[in-house]
Amino acid sequence: MNIRVAVVGAGGIASDHLEAAAKMEELAPCAVADVQEDRAASMAARYGMKAYSDYKQMLQEEKPDIAVITLPHFLHREAAIFAAEQGCHILLEKPMALNTAECDEIAEAVSKAGVKLLVGHTQHYTETNRAAKRWIEEGRLGRLVMMNDRRHLPYDKPTRPDWFFERAKAGGGILTNLGSHTVDKIQWLIDGRITKVKASVDYFLGRGDIEGGGTAFFETSKGIPAAMSQSGYPGVPIDETELLFTKGSMKLISGVGLWVSEGGSYRQVEVSIQENPFVLQFQDLLDSIREDVEPSCSIAYSRSVVAVVESIYLSNQSGCERIVNQGGEPIA
Ligand SMILES: NC(=O)c1ccc[n+]([C@@H]2O[C@H](COP(=O)([O-])OP(=O)(O)OC[C@H]3O[C@@H](n4cnc5c(N)ncnc54)[C@H](O)[C@@H]3O)[C@@H](O)[C@H]2O)c1
């Protein structure tokens, strides 16, 4: 099979998608577009593709089977709708869009066009996380009773593109960008949804108009409470999920390792060799196209992640707990 892939946006994450596509026999990367023409040109040269500065022209001329959208968040809605209208299946980077209203517009366009859309929630495809999910499902540590997720890193690093610091373009700061990974990880690990949010957000980063950090308490459809704390200020970087069970505990560092305790200190669990998460992500989309089913990071699921992030900011503004806007989706 020769499925043609075009990439919209030749920035930081685009090469991860292209590396994966280049490894997969059934995929043929054909073109890349970026308003920064030098970026498109050098990426095109590296993977033997055609370069464009206008992604609409690229999609109309190339008619790829799959459009991979790796644009700043405020352009996800416009590009996903345009790609759907051209009949392309879509791999859209996280977060799905700036807010749930935009997610609903994308959902409508995708449904009208009869194409598949997968949002790149890479946490699902990381082997350490898959191993943690198996431990939870097998009940080897008893019943999961709570989760604490901490992610700290200096957010204002010189290599981060400027748009990440503008709320109108990024939607928010660390809580939007990395928070969507945490929200996804919590929901996916428990196979449920976050239903209520109480959050406190701070704005002391000193660059742009985004937050510097925040903390949130979540109630979930599985009755398992979770807490998330993220700081973008300088300090000791951490990316750790602690899971507490009735018969033990677990520490997950995504992409690094998994540790369990059945009482006493942690021991590291062997995790099988990691397949490239971006290959697994493409495979998920290909399966959904072939079998005409929803991918695991479906529109409804990805919208739910945006809805939780939206609730974090709304809870901070109002000082009150927020019920997450599930858009009428039945919650398991
Ligand atoms: N899954 C992950 O782990 C992961 C990691 C990093 C980034 N991301 C996501 O990927 C997306 C892109 O992030 P990034 O770090 O690659 O950003 P980036 O700024 O490095 O890349 C975006 C590119 O889009 C280009 N662009 C902007 N407007 C355009 C337009 N109208 N037409 C064509 N090109 C345009 C920019 O010139 C830039 O090269 C974001 O949604 C981000 O959250 C996901």
The ligand as an ORCA input file, in Angstrom:
! r2SCAN-3c Opt
* xyz 0 1
  N       2.957     15.063     21.024
  C       3.961     15.709     21.568
  O       4.657     15.192     22.442
  C       4.256     17.108     21.103
  C       5.534     17.663     21.279
  C       5.773     18.945     20.779
  C       4.754     19.677     20.154
  N       3.506     19.112     20.046
  C       2.411     19.849     19.398
  O       2.736     20.000     18.015
  C       2.224     21.248     17.528
  C       3.366     22.060     16.948
  O       4.340     22.294     17.946
  P       5.876     22.563     17.557
  O       6.636     22.501     18.827
  O       6.274     21.715     16.418
  O       5.749     24.110     17.107
  P       6.704     24.916     16.103
  O       6.435     26.344     16.316
  O       8.094     24.385     16.231
  O       6.146     24.466     14.663
  C       5.002     25.031     14.060
  C       5.350     25.358     12.625
  O       4.147     25.818     11.974
  C       4.546     26.851     11.072
  N       3.379     27.658     10.709
  C       2.782     28.638     11.427
  N       1.716     29.124     10.753
  C       1.634     28.434      9.590
  C       0.737     28.454      8.492
  N      -0.308     29.295      8.442
  N       0.969     27.607      7.463
  C       2.021     26.746      7.489
  N       2.912     26.688      8.503
  C       2.703     27.508      9.551
  C       5.616     27.617     11.806
  O       6.404     28.403     10.922
  C       6.389     26.490     12.485
  O       7.474     26.039     11.698
  C       1.527     21.896     18.719
  O       0.173     21.516     18.681
  C       2.211     21.270     19.921
  O       1.439     21.285     21.101
  C       3.264     17.845     20.481
*
